Amino acid sequence: MLGLLLTALAGAPDLPRDYAGSWRAVLASPGGELPFELVLGESAPCATIVNGAERVEVPEVALVDGQLELRFPHYDSAIRARLDAAQGTLAGAWEKQTSADAPLRLEFSARRDGGPRFPAGKPAAEVGGRWRARFASQSADAAADAIGLFEQQGTRVTGTFLTRTGDHRYLAGSLDGERLRLSCFDGAHAFLFDARLTEGKLAGQFWSGGGAGQAWSAERDPEARLADPWQATQADTRIPLELLVYPDLDGVPHALGEYLLDARALVLVLMGSWCPNCHDELRDLAELDRRHRARGLRIVGLAFEHKGEFARDAAQVRRARERHGLEFPLLLAGASDKRRAREAFPLLTELVAFPTTLFVRRDGTLRALHTGYAGPGTGAEHERQRAEFEARIVELLDAPDADDRPQAQHLSSGRWLDQPNGFLTTIFATRLDGKTLLKFQSDDPAFDDQPGMRRMHDLTVRGRSVRFGTDGPLYWSSPLGRALLDPFDAGHRLGAELPNNAPVPEPELPVPPAQIAQLLASPDPRQAGEALYSAARARQHGTWREPLALAPFFAQGDVLLRTQAAWCAGELHDATAVPALIELATHGFAPLRRECARALGRLRAETARAVLEQLARDFDPSVRAQAVTALARLPK
């Protein structure tokens, strides 16, 4: 509706009368004709696509140089066609950006009042009801279970397929004798099903977009159920959510820990502007946000986009935000390829589907994880899922506050030294009305109103997240308890100095030199990471001289540990690490690419010029900045 309103406000001319009316539109699918109903209106102008009960209003309709354009900007797709008024036909193509490569393109045609979606005679049987379905992929993947939900009135059949990743939108078609045909086009998806009903069972082919067909079969089963979507994906609990960093739509980086600081419940949704099921969920999350935001619900969208170009992807996500009136933040997380997306969001052991939704407690721990989303085309399934989502949110909002006294006592037990900048910060704790209030005083001039004036500032703690000032630096408390980690820079720490009034010694490290060798071998990746950091700093200060082999850490499965190792390679000027850094610089996790760029610059690695030039065009602004700096350090 917003797109139509903007078009009208812009004074777009009405469509000529030759265009107005109902058209039988067809995409040339690899499986044959993929029909849908298209209704064009003269004034505004406007266009509506009809799939059974669904009415898809085309956001932008225009005549450009005599060519009709039906644009779906939120899906990065458009139909462009020319009118043959004498024949009463339209001819052109539909194009949709589906990856960083060439867009999907299908021939498009339409005939005014062209008859039914599919011609149909007397149906041989009744297919309405619930069916257990199986789709056999053309790849080596195992067949996937699904549920067919159909309604039949005479020859007319509508419904959808519900899968573990979502649903197949609003399908419409007919049963012609024993032949069932269903189709759907909504600007993003183009689906065609063609099957035969034999002895009460369905078997046929399914085509999506321009891809090859895949076989499917189904048998009636009123009790058919999918695997539990709350158990389909697992989390890697070793990865602290607070240390994951992504840019917003203006390129400003944010650590996910920021959103916990004033949250009683945090919902993270991994989505894409290209994904219709994601739009279904965003629409429902917008409603939940309005209802529960005042109680402390915080929702954050992590967008994984097709193109991999920051400006274009940000524009696509803005369109999704505007389409649904979203008031919660959306961050750009990476590429829509599932393997790359899993690398970019390492908290998951695998990424099965977009959307994937995480329900997070206020202390940063995961409460629940949901794969896929059943859209409104699934009817009662959609309503049940909406109720489950809201119940999870209310459960988190109603949970009691955690005891903040141990963390407050730890933070206020001594001074904290900014490494390597040398500024000292002292934290103070007081109890008021049964709650612990924290204040801090720092000799960092960034916190001084006037030179030499040290005043008290607020400090906010939630779980392991610590924020200095109302919008100041954000840190994460190391499990070793001796450092606060900067999620934006693998080489920046606040280290504890004990006791409060003692003179400042050599920089206190998260791991004392005597324990470094032991903790480097720790199975806990956070302990090993802090030992790596301490080893690099101790070698720089001459307090630890043992050899340090980084190759085993580059091979670790924990991406944050590999990120720390990349930083160490640069600090220690370890030229033997250059091949590994070049290889890791293509990883999907942006902080790892950032630290590889930083290290390659410090090493002045001429052999890395090509990869640094690639990183200078990276999707993530922080990676681009480090790569540009690194390129400037290479030999001329």
N, C-alpha and C positions, 0 to 999 in steps of 0.2 A: 504494500500500500504506500509506503514512503516513496518508493521509486516512481509510482504513478503520480503521486502528489507533486513531486519535484518536477516531473515532466510537464504536468499541467501548468504549474507556476511559471515554468520557463517559457510558456507561450507556444508550445509545440503545436503545429497545425494539425487539424483533424485529418484522419485518414480519408482518402477518396471513397465514395460509396461502393466502388467496385471491390473493396477489401472487406466491407462489413458483412458479418454473418458467421455461420458455422461451417467449418471445413473439416473434412477427413484428411488428417495429416499423416504422413508416412515417413519413417526413416528407413533407409536401405540397410538393414541389419544383415550380418553374415548368414543369419538363419532365415532371411526372407523379409517380407514386409513387417515392420513394427509400427502399427497404427496407433493414433491417439486423436482425441477431439481437440480442435483449436477454434476458439471463438474470438473474433475480432470485432471491436466496437469502433464506431466512427469518431466519437468525441473523446478528447483527452490527449492522445489516443489510448486505447487499452486493449489488452489481450489476456485471455484466460485459457489454460490447458486443463482438460477434464480427464480424470482417471477414476471412474466409478464415483465414489462419494467425495473424492478430492477435487478441489478447485485451486489451481496454482495460478496466481496472478503474476503475469510477467512484469518485472519491475521497471523495465525501460523498453518503450516501443517508439520507433521512429522510422521515417522515410529518409534515406540518405542517398542522394543522386538517383532517385527512382527505385531504390532497393529497400525492401522492408527489412528492418532489423528488430529482432526480438532478443533482448539482452538479459542475461541472468548474471549480473556482475558479482554477486556473492558466491557464485559457483565458477566464475571465470569462463563462462560459456555464452554462446550466442547462435541464433539461427539467422541466416541472411538469405533472402529469396527475392526473386523478381516475379511480377504478376504478368500473366498472359490473360488480359481481360476478355479476349474473344473466346478463349477456351475455358475460362473460369478456373485457371490453375495457377499454382505457385510452384517455383522450382528454385532450388539452391542447395544449401548445406548447413549442417549443424557442426560447430567446432567447440571443443572443450579442452582446456589445458589440464592434462592429467599427470604431467611430470615435468622435469626440467627440459625434456626433449620436445619433439614436435607434438602439437595437439592432436587429440582424437578428432577424426573428421568422418561424418556419415552424410551421404546424399539425402536431401530433404525434398519432398514434394507434397502438394496438397490439392484437393479438389473441393470446390464449394458444394455443400450438401451431398457429399460423396457416398452416402450410404452408411451402413453399420460398421462398427469397429472391425468385426470379422463376420462374414456371411455365415449363417447357421440354419440348419434344418432341425427336424425333430430330435431332441436329445435322446440318447439310448438309455440313460439312467440319471440318477441324482448324485451330484458330487458335493453337495453342501455338507459341512461338518468339519471335523478335525482329522487330519491325516498325519501319519508318521512318514516323513520324507527323507530321502538320502540323495545327496549330490556327489557324484564321482568326479573329482578334479581331473583335468587333463595332465596335471603334473604328477609327481610321485607322492603327493600328499595323500593321506588316508581319506576315505570318504567321510563327509561331515553330516551329522544328523541335523534335521530341521523339522519344523511342524508346519503343515499347510492348513490354513484357516480359510475356508471357502463358504460363500453364500450363493445360492442359485435361485433364480426366478425364471422359470421357463428355460429358454436357451441362454439367458444372460447369467454370467458367473463373475463374481467379484471376490476379492480376498487378498491374502498375502502369504508369504513364507516367513516364519520366525526362525532365526538361526542364533547361534551363540554369539554372533557379532552384531546382531541387530535384526532388521527386517527388510523385505524386498519391496517396501513402499506399497502404494495402493495399486493393485493389479485389477484390470478389467478385461473381459473378453466374453467368450461363449463356448458352449458345448454343442458341437455340430455332429450329431450322431454319436460316435465314439471318440471324436477328436476334440480335445480341449486346447484352446489357445488363449493365452493371457498376455497382456502387454502393459507397459508403463513408461511414460516419459515425463520428467519433472524439471528438466533443465540441467540436472546433474547425472541422473541415471537413465539408461535406455535398456529396458529389460524385455525379453521375449521368451515365452514358454510355449512349447508345442508338444503335446503328448496324446497317447491313445489310452482309452479306458478298456481294459480287457479282463474279464472275470473279476470285476470289482477292484482291480489294481490299475494304477496309472504308471506309465513309463514313457519317457520322451527326452527332449533336449531343451537346454536353457542357454540363451545367449545374453551376454552383458556387454553393452557398448559395441566396440568393434572386435571383440575377442572371439576366439574359437568356441564352439559350443561344448557343453559338457552334459553328460547323461544324468538324468534324475529319475527316481521312481518313488512311489508312495503307496501306502495302503491305509485304509481307514482305521483309526485308533482313537476313540474318545478320551483315552487316558494318556495319550502321548505327552511326554515331558522332555524338556532339554536338560542337559547337565546344569548344575547350579551355577549361575553367572557370578555368584559371590565367591566361588572357589576356583574359577577358571584360570586365574592369574595369581602368582605368588610374588611376594615382596622380598627383596634382599635387605634384611633388617640391619646389615652391617653399614649401610650407606645412610649417613645422617641427612635427612631432608633439608636441614638448615644450611648445609654447605652447597646446595645446588643453586646455581645462579643463571638467570636468563634476562635478556633485555626486554623492556616494554616496547610499545609501538613507536616511541620516539627515540629508541636506541639507548635508553638509560638502564643500566644493569640493576637487577634486584635479586637479593637472596631470598629464598622461600621462607627463611626464618623471620623475615620482616612481617609477614602476614600473621604470624602466630602471636605477635606482641600484644595485640588487643583482641585476639580471637578466643571465644569459648569453644568454637568448632570450626575447623577448616576443611573445605571441600576443594580438592584439586581435580580438574577434568582435563585429560589429554584429548585434544580434539583437532579438527581441521576445518577451515572455512569451506572446503570442497565436499564435505561429508554431510549428506542429508540427515542421517541419524544424529550427528553432532548438533545440527540445527534444532532437531526435535528436543534434544536434551537441554541446549542453551535456552530455548524458550521456556522450558519447565523450571530450570535453575533460576531464571530471571524472576519468576513468580516466587520461588522459595526464598530468594534473596530479599525481595521486598517484604515478605512476611516475617522473616527471622533475623534480619540484619540488626535490628535494635537490641536483640538479645545476645549478640556477639557472633553470629554466623559470618564467616568470611569465605568467599568463593574466589578462586583464581583459575583462569583458563590458560593452559599451555598449548599453544597452537603449533602444529606441525604441518608445514605447507609444501606444495608441489614444486615451486619454482626454485627455491633456494637463493632468491635475491631479496635482500632485506626490504628495500623500498616497495617492491611489488607485493611481497608477502604481507607487509604491514598494511598496505592499502586493502588487500583482500580481507584481512582480519577486522579492519575498521568497518568494512561493509557489513560483516557479520554482526559486529557490535551494534551498529546503527539499526540493522534490520530488526533486532530483538529488543532494542532499548536497554542494552546491558549496562549496569552501573558498577559491575565488579571488574577488576583489572584483568587484562589479557596480555600474556607474554609470548614472545616468539621463541620457540624451543628448538626448532631444527627442521629437518627434512621429513616428508611424509612416508618415505620408505621405512618399513617397520624395523628392519635391522638397524638402520641409522638412528631411528627414533629411540629404540631401546638403548643404544649407546648414549644418546643425549640425555635420557632419563634413567640412570642406572639403578634407581631404586626398585625397578621391576626385574624379575628374572627373565621374563619374556613379555613382549607386547603382542597380544592376540588380536586386538581390535581397537579401532577408533569408533566411539569414544571409550576410554577407560577412566573410571572415577575412583578417587581415593578419599576416604573419610578419616580425618586426622584429629587426634585429641589435641588439647591445648598445649600439651608438653612436647608435641612433635612426633609422638608415636602413632603408628597406624592402627585404626580401629577396624576398618573394613575396606574391601577392594572389589569393585564391580566391573565386569567386562561387558561391553556392548551397550545398546540401548534399544528397547522396543518402542517404536514410534506410535503415533495415534492410529496408524493403519491396522494395528493389532488389537484395537478395541479394549477388551477387559484386561488383556496382558499389560497394556500400557498403563491403565489406571492402577493395577496392582503394583507395578513397579514404581510409579509415582508415590504411592502410599509407603512403600518400603524405604525409598530415599528419605522421605520426610521423617519417618520413624527413626532412622539412623541419626539424622540431624538433631532431632529433639532429644534423643538419648545422650548425645554429646553435650548439648546445651545444658541439660539437667544434671550432668555429672558434677560432683563436688570439686572445689578447688584443691589442687595439690598443696602440700605443705611446702612453703617457699623458704622456711627458715634455714635448712641446711645449706642451700645455695647462697643465701644472703650472708650466712656466717663465713662461708668459704671466701666469697668475694671481698668481704670487709676485713679479712684477717691479715692483710698486709698491703704494701704498695705494689703497683703493677708497672713494669718498665716496658715502654714501647720499643720493640726491637725491629729494625736497627736504628730508629730515630733518636732514642735516648730520653724521651720525655717520661716523667713519672706521674702516675695517677693514683690517688688515694680514694678508697671507697668507704663510706660511712653507712651504718645501718641503725635505724631506730624502729621501735614498735609503736604503732598508733592504731587504736580501735581494733586490736587483734591482728593487724596486718603489718608486715615488714616494709618500711619505706627505705629506699636506697638513694643516697646522694654521692656525688663524686667531685673531687677537686683535682685539676690537672695543671701541670706547667706547660702543656702544649698550647702555644699561642692561638691555635684555632678556637680554643674555648675562652679566650680572654676578650672582654668587652673593650678594655684599654690595656696597652702594654704594661706588663708587670702586675696587673690586677688578677688575682686568682679567686674566683667565687665558686659557690656551690651550684651544681647542676643536677638535674634529675637523671637517674639511671633506671632503666626498665629491664626486668628479667622475666622471661617466660620459658620454662624448661631449661634448655641449655643456651637459649638465645639471650644475648646481652646487648642492649643499645645504650650508648652514651649520648645523652641529650635527647631532645624531642625528635630530631631527624639527623642525629650524628652517626658516627661509625657503628656498625653492627658486627658483633663477634659471636663465636660459638665456643662454649667451654669444653676444653679437652677432657676426655675421660681420665687422663692422668692427673688432672686437677692443678697443673702447674702452668697452664697457659690458656689464653683466649685466642682463638684462631680467626684470622680474617678470611671470610669466604671469597673475597674478590682478589686475593693475592696470596699464592702459596708460600711466599717468603716473608709474610708479615705476622707477627705475634705480639701479644702483651704477655710478658712473663712475670710471675709473682716474685716480689722481693720481700723477704721476711727477716726480722719483724718490722713494724711500722717505722720505728725511730732509728734503725740501724743505718750506718753510712752505706752508700751504694757501692757494692763490690763489682767484680766483673759481671757482665750480663748473665743473669740466672737463666738456665736453659730448661725446657720442659722435661728433658731427661738428663740427669747429671752424667758427666763423662764416664764415671765408673760403671754406669748401667747401660750405656749405649749399645755395646756389643750384644748384651743379653736381649735387649728389647728389639734390636734389629731383626732377630729371629722369632719375634713374637707372632703367634698365629692371629692375633688381633691386628687388623690392618691399620687401625687408628694409632695403636701403640707403636707399630713399626714405622708409621709415617712421622710421628713425633721424634722417634729415634733418628730417622733420616735427617730431619730438620736440625736436630741438635748436633748430629755428627758434622754437618756442613758448617754450622756456626762455630763449633768447638775447634774444628780444623783451622778456621780463619783466625781464631784467637790463640791457636797453638796449644790448646789444652787436651787435644785428642789427636793422635798421630797414626792410628791404625789404618791399614788399607781399607778402602770402601769400594766394593764392586757393585755397580748400579744395574748390571744386566739382569740379575734375578728379579729386581723390583719392576723393571720394564715388562717382564713376562707375567707379572701378577694379574689375577683376574680382577682385583679391586682397582677401579679406575682412579679413585682419589689417591691411592698409593702410587700409581704410575704418574699421576700429576705431580706429586711431591718429588718423585725421582727425577722428573724432567727439570724441575726447578734446581734440584741439587746438582745436576750435570752442568748447568750454567754457572752456579756459584763456585763449583770446584774446578771449573775450566777443564772438564773431562772430555777431551777430544775423541776418545774412543766411543763416546755415546752418540756421536753425530748420526750414524746410520739408523740407530733405533729412534732418535728424535725425528728424523725425516719420515720414518714409517709411521710413527704415532701421530704425526702432524695431520694425518688424514682421518683421524678417529672422529666419531660423531659427537664426543663430549667436548664442548667448547672450552672449558677451563684447561683441559689437557692440551688442546691445540694452542691456547694462549701461552701456556708455560713452555711448550716446545718452541714457539716463536721467540719467546724471551731468551731461552737458553741458547738457541742457534745464533741469536744476535750477539750474546756475550762471548760465544765461541768464535765469532767472526767466520762462520762456516760457509766458505764460498760454494761448496758443493750443494748447499741447501738453498741457493738463490732461487731456483725454479719453484720449490715448494713454498718459500717465503713470498714469492710473487703471487702464488695461488692464495695463500693466507691473507695477503693484502686485499683480496677481493672477497674475503670470507663473509658468510652470512652474519656472523656475530661481530658487533662493533668493537668489543674489547680485544678480540683476536686480530681484527684488522689493524687496530692501533699498535699492538705489540709487533706485528709483522712489518709495518711501515718503519717503526723504530729500529727493528733488527736489520732491515735492508739498508738503512742509512749507516750501519756499523760495518757492513761488509767492505772488504778491500775494493778500492776504486779500480 
